[in-house]
Amino acid sequence: MDSVKTPFKKARDFVLWVWSTHNKVNERLLKDEASLGTGDPKFPKIIWPPKELCPLCYLSSNQKSIEWDHEHVYKFLKNYYGPKLVSLYKEKSVSRSKEETVSATEDLTVATNALVVPIGAALAIAIASCAFGALACYWRTQQKNRKYYFHLSI
């Protein structure tokens, strides 16, 4: 079996990259939505994790920047998402009937009040989310430029 080439030396590096990219996209969207008044109150953009969930993740913060403790951020992400993903992976690794796997997944979903997905799907969702965020930023920038040039031509 061939090994897959990746720019990340460890899973930790990849997890922190996805987390950091997600926060950068959300920070940009937060600013764009505020300036354009296009934010969705049902799905507000936030920097993750919020201080209320992980105070140890923050070394310092002010209105302009946050200094993160990457070790605590990684531990938080692993503890927050990991058990759900690992337990589902282990369940699927053991040979069980389809009904037992579905039932166990449903029980885990109800118990944690979270959607449980395989790790590959979770990573694909994270990457797609980042790509969509980048596309949304580009599109909004183009909208701003059109408005700016339209006002100049009047």
N, C-alpha and C positions, 0 to 999 in steps of 0.2 A: 504494500500500500504506500503510495507516494505521500510525502508530507506536504502540507499546504504552506506556501510562503506567505508571510504576513509582516507588515512593518513593525508590529508590536512584539516585543520580546516576551512579555508576560500577559496573561489575561487581565491582570490589574491595570496595565498600561492601556489596554483597549477599553476597559470599563471607565477609567478616568477620562479618556479621550471622548467617548460618547457622552458622558456626563457634562464635560466642559463644553463640548460643541452644542449640546442641548441648551445649556445656560446662555451661551453666546447668542444663539438664535432667539431664544426667548427675550433676552435683554434688548436685542435689536427690534423685535416685534413690539415689545412693550413701549419703546420710544416712538416707533412709527404709529402704533395704534393711538397713543396719546396725542400725537401731533395731528393726526388725521381724524380722530374721533371715531375710529372703526373697531374698537375693542368689543369683544363678546363678553358680557358680564357673566355668562354661564361658564365660560372657560377662560378665566383671567390668566395672563402670562405671569409666571412667578419664577424666581431663581430657586433652584432645588439643590439641596433640601432647605426648607425654611428654618430659621433659627429656632423656632418653637419645637421642631422635630429633632434637631441635632445641634444643640448649642456648642458641643465640642468640635464640630466641623469648622467653626469660625474662630480664626486666630484674632482677627479684628475686622471691623466693617464701619464704613461711613456711607454717606449718600452716593458717593461716586465710585467706590470700589470695595471689594471684599477680599480679604486675605484668608485663604482656605488652609485648613490642616488636611492635606491630601490623604494622610494615613487614616484619619477619622472619617473622612468622606468615603473612602473605599470600604472601611468596616461598616459604615452605616448602609451603603448601597448593598453590600453583600448580605447584611442581616435583614434589610428591608425586602429585597427582591429574591435573594438567594434561596432561603428555605422553601419558598413556593416553587421555584424552578427546579431545585435539586430533588425535592420530594416527588414531583411529577416525573422527572427523568428516571428516578429509581423505580417508580411504579411501572413505567413502560418497559424498563429493562427486564423486569421479572416477567416470565411468561404467564399471562393471565388471560382470561376471556375478555372479549370486547366489553361486555356488560359490566364486569368488575372494574375495568379501567375507567369507563365512563362514570360509574357510580362513585369511585374513589375521587375522581377529578371533581365531580359535582360537590361531593362532601367537602373537599379541600377549598373549593371556591366559596362555598357558603360559610365555612368556618373562618376563613381569613377575610371575607368580604372583598376579595380581589379576583381578578381574572387570572387564571393560571395558563401559561403558554410554554411550549418547549423553548429552550434557550436560543435555538437557531431562529425561531420565529420572533422572539423578543429582540434579538439583535437586528433582524431585518426590519422590524417595526421602528427601532431606534434610528437606524440609518435612513430609512424612508422618511421618518419624521424630520430629521435634520435636513435632508435634501428638500423636502417640502417647505420647511422654514426658510431655507436659503432662496428658494424660488419665490416665496411670498415676499421676502425682503427685496429681491430684484424687481418684482412686479410693482411693489409699492413705490420704490425709488423711481421707476419709470412713470408712475402716476404723478408723483410730485413734480418731476421734470416737465411733464406735459402741462400741469397747472401753472408752473412757473413761467414757461415759455408762452403759454396762452395769455397770461397777464401782461407779459412784456409786449406782446403784439397788439394789445388793445390801445 
